[in-house]
Amino acid sequence: MDGLVALLSAPSTAKLHSPFQLRLTIRNQHPTRSANITVHLEPAPDGADGFVVAGLRNGRVPLLLPGGEEEVL
């Protein structure tokens, strides 16, 4: 049984040079353990990914109790 599941939702289309949102949903599916999670967004090592990120690049998610879920935009 998986304990933590992370789902990344992106729009099906995006307009060039226009911002869009990504949604990260983190689920704690473990029946008894709480989860203390830190999320980091790292650029490609060579910088060739072509994306510019506005906003936080790392942060802590509130404590996820068993069966809990949290979304990060």
C-alpha positions in Angstrom: 0.0 0.0 0.0 1.4 3.4 -0.9 1.6 5.9 1.9 1.9 9.2 0.0 0.6 10.0 -3.4 1.3 13.3 -5.3 -0.8 14.3 -8.3 0.2 17.1 -10.5 -2.6 18.8 -12.5 -1.7 21.0 -15.5 -4.0 22.6 -18.0 -4.5 20.6 -21.2 -3.5 23.7 -23.3 -1.5 26.9 -22.5 -0.9 30.0 -24.5 2.8 30.9 -25.3 4.2 33.6 -23.0 1.0 33.5 -20.8 1.0 32.3 -17.2 -0.8 29.2 -16.1 -1.3 27.4 -12.8 -0.2 24.0 -11.7 -2.0 22.2 -8.9 -0.1 19.7 -6.7 -2.4 17.4 -4.7 -0.7 15.4 -1.9 -2.7 12.5 -0.3 -1.7 10.6 2.8 -3.2 7.2 2.2 -1.5 5.5 5.1 -4.0 4.2 7.7 -2.1 5.2 10.8 0.9 7.5 10.0 0.9 11.2 9.8 3.1 12.8 7.1 5.4 15.9 7.5 6.1 17.1 3.9 8.3 19.6 2.3 7.9 20.4 -1.4 10.8 21.7 -3.6 10.6 22.9 -7.2 14.0 22.6 -8.9 14.9 23.8 -12.4 16.6 21.5 -14.9 20.4 21.3 -14.2 21.3 22.7 -17.6 18.6 25.4 -17.5 17.1 24.1 -20.8 13.6 23.5 -19.5 12.3 26.8 -20.8 10.1 27.5 -17.8 10.0 30.6 -15.6 8.4 30.1 -12.2 6.8 33.0 -10.3 6.1 32.4 -6.7 7.4 30.1 -4.0 9.8 27.4 -5.1 9.8 25.4 -1.8 7.6 25.2 1.2 6.1 23.0 3.9 2.8 21.4 3.6 0.6 21.4 6.8 0.9 18.1 8.7 -1.2 15.5 6.8 -3.1 13.2 9.1 -3.9 9.6 8.0 -6.3 9.9 5.1 -5.7 13.6 4.7 -5.1 15.7 1.6 -3.6 19.1 0.8 -3.4 21.1 -2.4 -0.6 23.5 -3.4 -1.0 25.9 -6.3 
